[in-house]
Amino acid sequence: MYLTLLKSKLHRGRVTGAKLDYPGSIGIDSELMAAAGIIPYEKVLIADLANGSRAETYVVPAEAGSRQIEIFGASARLIRKGDIVIIMGFGLFTPEEARRHKPKIVLLDENNNIIKSE
């Protein structure tokens, strides 16, 4: 049996752009991705603190150091530029792995700079 646990989280990121006419995904600064342990094309859940919406999509890397978090495709109808979001990646773990697992949590400021990383 496998358990689904939080693997990584970018907490309180500010959306820097939203483009409806684009194949669905979320673009994230590749430095932020690395800090949270998120890899290109990984499935993530995005929770929008402005309106409570949640969207599942996959990650594409944005320019390193740009501090971009851009919403693409259908999710742009739910999540707008300026919204604060939580981006979560999950993993499958055996019960033994789950007991030892600690997720990577990265807290961001209003400009998507890293405040704290656990």
C-alpha positions in Angstrom: 0.0 0.0 0.0 1.2 3.5 -0.8 0.2 6.7 1.0 -0.1 10.1 -0.7 1.7 12.8 1.3 2.7 16.4 0.8 6.1 16.4 -0.9 6.7 20.0 -1.5 5.0 23.4 -1.1 5.5 27.0 -2.2 3.5 28.9 0.4 1.9 32.3 -0.3 3.3 32.9 -3.8 2.0 35.9 -5.7 0.7 35.2 -9.2 2.6 37.5 -11.6 0.5 36.8 -14.7 -2.4 34.8 -16.1 -2.8 33.9 -19.7 -6.0 32.1 -20.9 -4.9 31.3 -24.4 -2.1 28.9 -23.6 -2.0 25.1 -23.2 -2.8 24.6 -19.5 0.0 24.7 -16.9 1.7 26.9 -14.4 5.1 28.6 -15.0 7.3 28.8 -11.9 10.7 30.4 -11.6 13.1 27.5 -11.8 15.0 28.6 -8.7 11.7 28.4 -6.7 11.0 25.0 -8.2 14.5 23.8 -7.1 14.1 25.2 -3.6 10.8 23.3 -3.2 12.0 20.1 -4.9 9.4 20.5 -7.8 10.5 19.2 -11.2 9.4 20.2 -14.7 6.0 18.7 -15.7 5.3 17.6 -12.2 1.6 17.6 -11.3 0.7 20.2 -8.7 -2.4 21.4 -6.8 -2.8 25.2 -6.7 -5.0 26.7 -3.9 -6.0 30.4 -4.4 -6.3 32.3 -1.1 -8.3 35.1 -2.8 -11.3 33.0 -3.8 -10.8 29.5 -2.5 -10.5 27.9 -5.9 -8.3 24.9 -6.4 -6.7 23.7 -9.7 -4.6 20.8 -10.7 -2.1 21.2 -13.5 1.6 20.6 -14.3 4.6 22.8 -13.9 6.8 24.3 -16.6 10.0 26.2 -15.6 10.1 30.0 -15.9 13.3 32.0 -16.1 15.6 31.5 -13.1 15.6 34.5 -10.8 12.5 36.0 -12.5 10.3 35.2 -9.5 7.5 34.5 -11.9 4.5 32.4 -11.0 2.3 32.5 -14.1 -1.0 30.7 -14.6 -1.7 29.4 -18.1 -4.8 28.0 -19.8 -8.2 27.2 -18.1 -6.8 27.8 -14.6 -6.5 31.5 -15.6 -10.3 31.7 -15.3 -10.0 30.8 -11.6 -6.7 32.3 -10.5 -5.8 35.9 -11.4 -2.7 38.1 -11.5 -2.0 39.4 -8.0 -3.7 36.5 -6.2 -1.8 34.7 -3.4 -1.5 31.0 -3.9 -0.2 27.8 -2.3 1.4 25.4 -4.8 1.6 21.8 -3.5 3.2 18.7 -4.9 2.4 15.3 -3.6 4.2 11.9 -3.7 3.5 8.3 -3.1 5.2 6.7 -0.1 5.3 3.3 1.6 4.1 3.4 5.2 7.8 3.0 6.3 8.9 5.9 4.0 5.9 8.0 5.2 7.0 7.8 8.8 10.4 9.3 8.0 9.2 11.8 5.3 9.4 15.6 5.9 8.0 17.8 3.1 10.0 20.7 1.6 8.1 23.9 2.5 9.2 27.2 1.1 7.6 30.4 2.4 7.6 33.4 -0.1 7.2 37.1 0.5 5.0 39.4 -1.6 7.6 39.5 -4.4 8.1 35.7 -4.5 11.4 35.9 -2.7 12.2 33.1 -0.3 11.7 34.0 3.3 12.1 30.6 4.9 12.8 27.1 3.6 12.2 23.9 5.6 
